[in-house]
Structures are given as C-alpha cells and as structure tokens.
Amino acid sequence: MGRWTGWVRWGALGAAVVVLVVFLVAQRQSIDVSYGRSPSSSGTVEEGSAGELSDATVPSVDEMTAMVAADPVVRLPGSIAHWDEGLVRNAIGDADVRILVAPPGLDKDERGRVRDVDNAQLRVLGTEVTGSIYQAAADDLPSWRAQFATGDVTSLLVTLIAGIRDQDTPEDVDLFRWRPPTEAETAAIATDLRATGVHIADGATLTDIPKSAGPAFPDGGALYAAFPQQTFGEPVPEYGPTLAALFPGKPIVVIYGSWIEYHGPNAADFTDVVGASFYGQAADRISTYDYPQANVLHAYLNRVTDVRYAGLFERPLPYLPLDPLRVALPALPWLFAGCVVVFLALSARSLLGPRRGVRSTGPPARLAGLTALAIEMSGLTDEKSDPALTRGITKLRAAGDALEQNLPDGHVGKLLDDAEAELDDTAWTLGRNDYRPFTYLRGRLA
C-alpha cells in the first residue's frame, strides 16, 4: 500500500468527519416563521441607560403616609395620570379607598418608597395602576390609546377597585374621543412635512427620527408628526387620516405622547398588527417610565421592521444575501457518503491486498515473473512511483537470497507477497492495469 493511497484514504475519512459535524451543527431545532432575519435591534438594557428616568423625586415613606391619611387622593408633583372622578367615586362607593399618584420615571428606590405607603390602597406610578396584590393592565388598542395618548387610567382604576371590593369586573370605560383637525392646524403640520418630513409640536420630546426608520420604511418617504400627551377629557385632533389624504401613498407616523399610529399603505391591517404586538409587549415599561418619544418611536419602528420581515400584507420582501452553508446543506449528506465510500474502498484494498499471481506456480516461477515485471516497469516509473518500485525490487532480491539459502517456502512466499504488493502499487500509480501483478503473471504463466 503506497503512501499516497494512505493519504487519500485517511483524507477521505477526515473529510467525512468534517462534513458530518457541519451538517449536524446546522440542524438546529428551531421554528422560523420569518422570510428573513429581521435586523431590528432589541434586548434588555440597564435601568437609566435609555433615558427612561426623570428628574422627579418623591417624599419619604412617612411623609407620603401622612399625606394619604389627610387626603383620599394624593397627587405628587410630575404626575401624568388622570381619570373621571365621578366614575371612580361611584366605583369606590362608601369604601375607604385612598389613591396615591406618582410621576413616571422614578428609579427603583423611589418606586419602592411609593409601594411602601401601606395606607394607600391604590397606587398609580406614571399610568401603571396597582393595589394590594392586584395590577390592572390594558389589553386592547383603544385602552392603550387612552392610557398613553391622554394619561387616562379611569378604566384601570375602576377595574382594580372592583377587584379590591370583590365585585364583578366592570366593562371597560372608553372616554377617548377624536375630532377633525382645523385647517390652520393641518396647514402648519403640512408645511413642515413638505419641508423636512417631520413636524414636532410644542411640548413634544421628539428631537430626531431614529435610525430604525431606515429598515422599517426602506423605500423612504415616511412622514412623522409628534405631539405631547393630549389634554385629558378633551377631543384629540385626528391628524392621521387628514395627512394621509394630503400625502397619498406616503407612510404617515403620528405620535401623541407615547401613543404611536401608522397611516398609509396597508394601514387597515398593518396598524392593528404592529400596535397590538408592540404595546402588548412594551406597555408595562412605557406606563412606568418616562421614555423620550424618540426611544418609544425607535422601538415601534423596530416592530414595524419585524412585521415587514414576516412578509405580511404583500409588502416587498427584503433582500437576503447568499448563505453558502444553506445552499450547500442539501449536498452535504451525499458528500459525506462519497467520502465514506472512498475510505471503505481503499481500506478494503489495504486489507485484502493486491490480487495474487497464479499460486499453482512455485516460488522460483513467481520470482522470475515478478522480476521481469519490475524490469519492464523500471523504464516507466517517475518520482511518484519510483519509491514503491524500489521497495518491490528490494523484496525480490531478499526472496532470491532466501531461495539460494534454501529457507522455508513460507518465508520466501511472504517476501514475494510483499514485493507483489509494492509492484501492484507501482502499477496503480502509473495507471497501468496491464502491469498489475495479477494480470501480468496470469498472462505470462498461463
């Protein structure tokens, strides 16, 4: 067996192992319902690193306890939550339910002090409503819109009061109302949108459009209008449909406080899917913290990107670069099988050895035939086949010496077998099947 054959044999085995490992590593048990890997950025961040903490502070626990004891409703400076006092009073009835309202954006220690005020049955942190072991949370788009656009927590308070009093859960209270914007309001916004694509009203905290707008609307042209939290109890100007009519075919993003709406292409379905999935996940944090509008918009646009990459609503799918592994994966099992076949074939050749010459002849006849074969091949060999031929000739000389010394036939036969294997490897390297010992000796000794 020549060295080059050994290299091919073990190389084939090594390649088979590598292919098998690559194939198995690629077989991840996962579910992917996306047409592509969304580039939206997401992940947890350390508290305070995203601008969600405000400058507001709260008094000590003893001070707040005294304030709540003196007044059934205590509103700390910076609070943004509002409710219909008549509806909440009727829900409370003759019970002694006291409410402590704190601003959003408090850090962990300040939130802890608010929750340590034991004589407050209801606590409102930003627009998060908790009490006793309960927490009331919105679960649909109208409720989130009222909560984040106007700070309305009426429905949350009424629901939580019913829970504290062991009463049936009441129907949601929707006090939010739209109104058509005036021509003057619309004209001022449209002027900014035509000039820069962005309108930022007085009181809005949006300063710039985040980079996530690029993947969300890759065709560009999206228009943005940002407004502060709207006044509770008053109708809110509905800018979205009006702007969509003024800028047909353009994506329109309107922000009221922490509430974001989309208008434009595919708005009927797209708005509900994005809004429900975004606020269903982010509402808890938005209600408690004081995120700038740019941060909320950034997260919302990431969700738009996620939905777009899901291939919904016949939106154009994003370009996916070629993945060589995914393209080659179907061929890996066949490549593995081929490498195994090569290894087994060469292993069988190594184990069985070359087909022996005509064994009915004695050692002298085999020695003569193999010597003649070696002489004929000596004029054809090159640097690749010379080593095997040289080893074969050496074995033939040793076999001749053994015959002259009348050594046992078994010893001579072993030397001749070794010589025949080396000459067979030489013929294999030369690509001359007619010089393989089995073929050559059969023709010579027949």
Secondary structure, DSSP 8 states (H G I E B T S, - for coil): --HHHHHHHHHHHHHHHHHHHHHHHH--------SS----------TTTTS---S-----HHHHHHHHHH-SEEE-TT---B--HHHHHHHHTTS---EEEE-S---HHHHHHHHT-TT-SEEEETTEEEETTEEE---SHHHHHHHHHH-B-HHHHHHHHHHHTT-----------EE---HHHHHHHHHHHHHHSEEE-TT----S--TTHHHHSTT---EEEEE----TTS-EE-HHHHHHHHSTTS-EEEEETTEEEEESTTHHHHHHHHHHHHHHHHHHHHHHS---HHHHHHHHHHHHHHHHHTTGGG---------HHHHHGGGHHHHHHHHHHHHHHHHHHHHH-S----TTS-HHHHHHHHHHHHHHHHTT--TTTHHHHHHHHHHHHHHHHHHHTT--HHHHHHHHHHHHHHHHHHHHHHT-GGGSHHHHHHHHH-
